[in-house]
Amino acid sequence: MNGKWSGTSRRLFFAFGALVFLYASSSLFAIVGLSQIHDGLERTRGRLEGMRVALDLASAVRDQYAHQAHTIILGNDTHLEFHAEAERHVLDLVAEMRRHAQRDDEKAWVEDIEAATSDLGRLFRERIVPAVLAGRREEVQEAHERALVLVGRIQERTDRLAARFEESIVEFRNFVLGVEERVLRWSVIFLILAPLLAAAVGIYVGRSVARPVARLQQGAERLAGGDLATRIEVDRDDEFGALARQFNAMTAALKEHQDRLVRSEKLAGLGRLAAGVAHEINNPLGVILGYTRILARKAEGAMTEDLAVIEQETLRCMEIVEGLLDLARPPRTEMQRIDLRELCDDVAERLAESGQAGRAHVQVGGEGSVAGDAFRVRQVLFNLVKNAMEAAGDGGHVRVQILAQSDCVEVRVTDDGPGIDHTSRERLFEPFFTTKPRGVGLGLAVSQVIARAHGGEITAADAAPRGAYFTLSLPMHDRGETR
């Protein structure tokens, strides 16, 4: 893939990536929700502790004031130590309250409580106790009223703090409940989407990967079973489509190779048969032909016609034997420069003069030359042009076009006859297969053997709008010889 992602790799990445993204998103959302809930609970716990401290502070201030009241009522200093202990407890609670105060107004209230507590302590030690011990009732009454104001201020501040903490607790509680509801709702949505997405990914992977792999497996099984005509439907442009095309090309190559092997075996069998009997058949045929010609010199009337038939059929038998020998033995080629235009012109002229292939009009065009055996190449061209003229019929047209390609020279022989049906096209180059009433079926087979001996090939196809064309391709051994 030259380092690039294939189509299937991208599809699988995005499919599984979507699934992983969904699970990761749901997990991250749940973790964030749990973190928010934990933070809300911690803050609620802190505010609850602050509310407890505020209530304890309010109670401690009342205890401090109670010791002051007892001092006034009893008229002595027996509660000085208790008052001092109560004052220390209030200051400790104020210091603890400072840790729970978060907002600016809360911190100001705590500072105010601390200042009022200090004023209340000094007022008790410096004015109330001396006035009580001295019996100055008016001064005691005035200081007591001042103490009540300070206690009321402290109580009011602690009430504000308690109310603020309670509001925060309710706020955090509602926040936690909202987060819980949101996390629960989205968790349910994710739980519903996850199986649906997993099923969609499964179906997508099945269609994108499993189904093409199954097709390839089935094709491989059919191929292993000997079905070389098996093909895999190509309906995609990814690597599975490329693999299917390669598989089809491989099976086509295997089938072509097998067909060639079968043809080679047939030719080898014919070669063994021809090599064994050709000379034995040629000898009596030569004797028959000799005696027939001797008798023809003396014969008269109807006997002459009969002997002519015998001579013609004997020559036909000798031609068949010679064709078998051409199939059986590799043709020896004497390489020389061949002017294909000159060779095609000569073949067309000879066939037109003899009239043995009908009266079709032959047109030759193009230039080109190759290296090969002129006699053998002429034999191939003779067979191709003769077949085309017979297919076109009297008044038909045959076009012989020589085309010089980059690495070969093609001679295309086109006729406007009835064309070639599909079944016949597959067997055109088999020995003894012919569509002619009196054909032997060796011409094209021998021509293909000669073409391959030169490193070339003969192919056949339908022409448009009608007819057929045969193409003889010969390698261009020396490009400098091609015009």
FENPE-V753232 format. One record per residue. N is the residue number from 0. RES is the residue in one small letter. PSI is psi in whole degrees, -180 to 180 (NA if undefined). D_CENTER is the distance of its C-alpha to the mean C-alpha in Angstrom with 2 decimals. Layout:
[[N,RES,PSI,D_CENTER] [N,RES,PSI,D_CENTER]]
//
This chain:
[[0,m,5,11.07] [1,n,37,14.50] [2,g,-2,14.15] [3,k,152,11.35] [4,w,140,8.36] [5,s,166,5.03] [6,g,-43,2.67] [7,t,-39,2.34] [8,s,-43,5.60] [9,r,-44,6.56] [10,r,-45,6.38] [11,l,-40,8.19] [12,f,-48,10.33] [13,f,-35,11.46] [14,a,-54,12.05] [15,f,-30,14.06] [16,g,-39,15.37] [17,a,-41,16.84] [18,l,-47,18.42] [19,v,-40,19.80] [20,f,-40,20.98] [21,l,-48,22.81] [22,y,-40,24.54] [23,a,-40,25.33] [24,s,-44,26.71] [25,s,-40,28.79] [26,s,-44,30.06] [27,l,-42,30.91] [28,f,-43,32.61] [29,a,-42,34.58] [30,i,-44,35.58] [31,v,-42,36.72] [32,g,-45,38.62] [33,l,-38,40.25] [34,s,-41,41.18] [35,q,-40,42.76] [36,i,-44,44.58] [37,h,-44,45.82] [38,d,-42,46.99] [39,g,-40,48.69] [40,l,-40,50.40] [41,e,-43,51.58] [42,r,-38,52.98] [43,t,-41,54.59] [44,r,-40,56.13] [45,g,-41,57.49] [46,r,-35,58.96] [47,l,-43,60.49] [48,e,-39,62.10] [49,g,-40,63.34] [50,m,-40,64.80] [51,r,-43,66.57] [52,v,-40,67.98] [53,a,-43,69.17] [54,l,-40,70.95] [55,d,-39,72.47] [56,l,-42,73.57] [57,a,-42,75.27] [58,s,-41,77.07] [59,a,-38,78.03] [60,v,-38,79.52] [61,r,-38,81.54] [62,d,-40,82.79] [63,q,-44,83.78] [64,y,-35,85.65] [65,a,-39,87.26] [66,h,-34,88.85] [67,q,-43,90.19] [68,a,-41,91.64] [69,h,-36,93.24] [70,t,-43,94.83] [71,i,-42,96.34] [72,i,-46,97.51] [73,l,-26,99.00] [74,g,25,100.43] [75,n,-177,99.66] [76,d,29,96.91] [77,t,-19,95.89] [78,h,12,92.32] [79,l,-45,91.66] [80,e,-41,89.73] [81,f,-37,87.76] [82,h,-42,86.99] [83,a,-42,85.80] [84,e,-42,83.47] [85,a,-39,82.13] [86,e,-42,81.62] [87,r,-39,79.63] [88,h,-40,77.48] [89,v,-44,76.83] [90,l,-36,75.89] [91,d,-42,73.51] [92,l,-34,71.84] [93,v,-41,71.69] [94,a,-40,69.93] [95,e,-37,67.42] [96,m,-32,66.97] [97,r,-32,66.14] [98,r,-26,63.00] [99,h,-15,61.81] [100,a,124,62.62] [101,q,-42,59.47] [102,r,163,60.31] [103,d,-42,62.99] [104,d,-34,65.37] [105,e,-41,65.07] [106,k,-38,65.96] [107,a,-39,68.92] [108,w,-40,70.13] [109,v,-43,70.06] [110,e,-39,72.00] [111,d,-40,74.48] [112,i,-43,74.90] [113,e,-42,75.53] [114,a,-43,78.06] [115,a,-37,79.82] [116,t,-42,79.97] [117,s,-42,81.59] [118,d,-40,84.03] [119,l,-41,84.87] [120,g,-45,85.65] [121,r,-41,87.82] [122,l,-40,89.58] [123,f,-48,90.46] [124,r,-37,91.63] [125,e,-23,93.43] [126,r,-49,94.99] [127,i,-50,94.89] [128,v,-48,96.11] [129,p,-39,98.96] [130,a,-36,100.01] [131,v,-47,100.05] [132,l,-29,102.04] [133,a,-10,104.46] [134,g,25,104.83] [135,r,93,103.75] [136,r,-39,102.50] [137,e,-40,101.75] [138,e,-38,99.60] [139,v,-42,97.87] [140,q,-40,97.24] [141,e,-44,95.79] [142,a,-35,93.53] [143,h,-42,92.44] [144,e,-39,91.38] [145,r,-38,89.39] [146,a,-38,87.73] [147,l,-38,86.78] [148,v,-44,85.08] [149,l,-41,83.03] [150,v,-41,82.11] [151,g,-38,81.09] [152,r,-42,78.93] [153,i,-44,77.21] [154,q,-41,76.71] [155,e,-41,75.26] [156,r,-41,72.77] [157,t,-35,71.75] [158,d,-41,71.36] [159,r,-45,69.07] [160,l,-44,66.99] [161,a,-42,66.83] [162,a,-40,65.85] [163,r,-43,63.18] [164,f,-38,61.77] [165,e,-42,61.81] [166,e,-43,59.96] [167,s,-39,57.33] [168,i,-44,57.01] [169,v,-41,56.49] [170,e,-48,54.00] [171,f,-36,51.98] [172,r,-45,52.21] [173,n,-38,50.82] [174,f,-46,48.06] [175,v,-42,47.12] [176,l,-40,47.25] [177,g,-43,45.01] [178,v,-43,42.46] [179,e,-44,42.64] [180,e,-43,42.17] [181,r,-44,39.22] [182,v,-42,37.52] [183,l,-44,38.24] [184,r,-48,36.95] [185,w,-31,33.64] [186,s,-41,33.30] [187,v,-42,33.72] [188,i,-44,31.14] [189,f,-40,28.63] [190,l,-31,29.57] [191,i,-41,28.88] [192,l,-34,25.60] [193,a,-51,24.22] [194,p,-37,24.27] [195,l,-44,22.98] [196,l,-39,20.01] [197,a,-41,19.49] [198,a,-42,19.69] [199,a,-42,17.26] [200,v,-41,14.71] [201,g,-45,15.60] [202,i,-42,15.23] [203,y,-45,11.87] [204,v,-38,10.62] [205,g,-42,12.67] [206,r,-35,11.24] [207,s,-30,7.50] [208,v,-55,8.33] [209,a,-44,12.09] [210,r,-47,12.71] [211,p,-38,10.63] [212,v,-39,12.13] [213,a,-40,15.42] [214,r,-44,15.35] [215,l,-40,14.94] [216,q,-44,17.67] [217,q,-41,19.88] [218,g,-40,19.58] [219,a,-37,20.50] [220,e,-42,23.37] [221,r,-39,24.66] [222,l,-41,24.51] [223,a,-27,26.38] [224,g,-1,28.85] [225,g,2,29.72] [226,d,90,28.00] [227,l,-10,27.03] [228,a,2,26.49] [229,t,144,23.48] [230,r,149,20.40] [231,i,129,16.94] [232,e,130,16.12] [233,v,108,13.36] [234,d,22,12.29] [235,r,160,8.73] [236,d,10,7.84] [237,d,-165,4.44] [238,e,-26,5.62] [239,f,-39,6.89] [240,g,-42,8.69] [241,a,-40,9.94] [242,l,-39,11.03] [243,a,-42,12.72] [244,r,-40,14.41] [245,q,-38,15.56] [246,f,-45,16.82] [247,n,-41,18.67] [248,a,-38,20.07] [249,m,-45,21.18] [250,t,-37,22.93] [251,a,-41,24.52] [252,a,-39,25.74] [253,l,-43,27.05] [254,k,-42,28.82] [255,e,-41,30.28] [256,h,-42,31.39] [257,q,-42,32.96] [258,d,-42,34.66] [259,r,-39,36.00] [260,l,-41,37.18] [261,v,-43,38.92] [262,r,-40,40.51] [263,s,-41,41.59] [264,e,-40,43.15] [265,k,-45,44.88] [266,l,-37,46.18] [267,a,-41,47.30] [268,g,-44,49.13] [269,l,-37,50.71] [270,g,-45,51.61] [271,r,-41,53.39] [272,l,-46,55.13] [273,a,-42,56.09] [274,a,-31,57.28] [275,g,-31,59.51] [276,v,-8,61.19] [277,a,-51,60.85] [278,h,-36,64.08] [279,e,-34,65.89] [280,i,-41,64.95] [281,n,-38,65.62] [282,n,-55,69.13] [283,p,-34,70.44] [284,l,-39,68.64] [285,g,-39,70.45] [286,v,-46,73.73] [287,i,-45,73.14] [288,l,-41,72.29] [289,g,-50,75.43] [290,y,-35,77.79] [291,t,-42,76.32] [292,r,-35,77.02] [293,i,-46,80.52] [294,l,-32,81.28] [295,a,-29,79.92] [296,r,-28,82.65] [297,k,-17,85.36] [298,a,156,83.85] [299,e,153,84.84] [300,g,-134,83.66] [301,a,-27,81.03] [302,m,-36,80.83] [303,t,-42,79.40] [304,e,-40,76.52] [305,d,-42,75.82] [306,l,-34,75.81] [307,a,-39,73.46] [308,v,-44,70.99] [309,i,-44,71.35] [310,e,-42,70.77] [311,q,-44,67.68] [312,e,-33,66.12] [313,t,-44,67.04] [314,l,-36,65.30] [315,r,-42,62.28] [316,c,-41,62.27] [317,m,-33,62.59] [318,e,-40,59.63] [319,i,-43,57.50] [320,v,-42,58.56] [321,e,-38,57.79] [322,g,-40,54.30] [323,l,-41,53.75] [324,l,-37,54.88] [325,d,-37,52.47] [326,l,-36,49.59] [327,a,-35,50.93] [328,r,138,51.61] [329,p,126,49.33] [330,p,131,50.94] [331,r,124,52.57] [332,t,131,51.61] [333,e,105,53.88] [334,m,126,51.69] [335,q,164,53.20] [336,r,131,52.21] [337,i,126,51.79] [338,d,103,52.15] [339,l,-35,49.91] [340,r,-44,51.50] [341,e,-41,54.93] [342,l,-42,53.81] [343,c,-42,52.22] [344,d,-43,55.33] [345,d,-43,57.58] [346,v,-46,55.64] [347,a,-40,55.65] [348,e,-45,59.35] [349,r,-42,60.37] [350,l,-38,58.55] [351,a,-39,60.06] [352,e,-40,63.53] [353,s,-30,63.42] [354,g,10,62.06] [355,q,-14,60.59] [356,a,20,57.12] [357,g,-173,58.41] [358,r,39,59.10] [359,a,150,55.64] [360,h,128,55.44] [361,v,130,53.45] [362,q,128,52.15] [363,v,136,50.98] [364,g,158,49.11] [365,g,168,47.41] [366,e,152,48.28] [367,g,155,46.95] [368,s,151,48.06] [369,v,174,46.73] [370,a,129,48.26] [371,g,-170,49.22] [372,d,111,52.00] [373,a,-40,53.53] [374,f,-44,55.12] [375,r,-43,51.92] [376,v,-38,49.79] [377,r,-38,52.60] [378,q,-42,52.49] [379,v,-50,48.77] [380,l,-38,49.37] [381,f,-47,52.43] [382,n,-43,50.50] [383,l,-47,47.70] [384,v,-40,50.15] [385,k,-46,52.52] [386,n,-40,49.82] [387,a,-41,48.70] [388,m,-40,52.32] [389,e,-37,52.92] [390,a,-39,49.81] [391,a,-34,50.84] [392,g,175,54.41] [393,d,131,57.57] [394,g,-6,56.93] [395,g,180,53.22] [396,h,137,51.35] [397,v,132,49.58] [398,r,125,47.81] [399,v,113,47.32] [400,q,126,45.10] [401,i,123,44.69] [402,l,120,41.58] [403,a,115,41.21] [404,q,-174,37.58] [405,s,-35,36.40] [406,d,4,36.77] [407,c,171,38.59] [408,v,130,41.05] [409,e,138,40.38] [410,v,111,43.18] [411,r,121,42.05] [412,v,113,44.62] [413,t,137,44.10] [414,d,164,46.33] [415,d,36,46.72] [416,g,-159,47.46] [417,p,-9,45.89] [418,g,-173,42.63] [419,i,127,41.05] [420,d,161,39.66] [421,h,-42,36.37] [422,t,-44,38.14] [423,s,-35,40.62] [424,r,-35,38.09] [425,e,-18,36.49] [426,r,12,39.97] [427,l,-36,41.59] [428,f,13,41.89] [429,e,141,43.12] [430,p,139,46.80] [431,f,10,49.25] [432,f,127,46.78] [433,t,151,48.28] [434,t,2,48.39] [435,k,147,51.90] [436,p,-37,54.95] [437,r,18,56.71] [438,g,154,53.86] [439,v,-33,53.53] [440,g,23,49.78] [441,l,-15,50.07] [442,g,-55,49.74] [443,l,-36,45.98] [444,a,-46,45.48] [445,v,-41,47.97] [446,s,-41,46.50] [447,q,-40,43.00] [448,v,-43,44.62] [449,i,-43,46.44] [450,a,-44,43.37] [451,r,-31,41.38] [452,a,-25,44.45] [453,h,4,44.15] [454,g,16,40.43] [455,g,-162,39.50] [456,e,151,38.24] [457,i,130,39.29] [458,t,157,36.82] [459,a,148,37.66] [460,a,164,36.18] [461,d,143,37.51] [462,a,160,38.98] [463,a,138,38.91] [464,p,-13,40.72] [465,r,166,42.43] [466,g,-164,43.28] [467,a,164,41.39] [468,y,143,40.96] [469,f,137,40.93] [470,t,122,39.65] [471,l,117,41.20] [472,s,125,39.18] [473,l,137,41.16] [474,p,146,40.08] [475,m,90,41.76] [476,h,-34,43.46] [477,d,103,45.46] [478,r,-23,44.11] [479,g,-16,47.45] [480,e,-9,48.98] [481,t,130,46.80] [482,r,NA,48.30]]
//
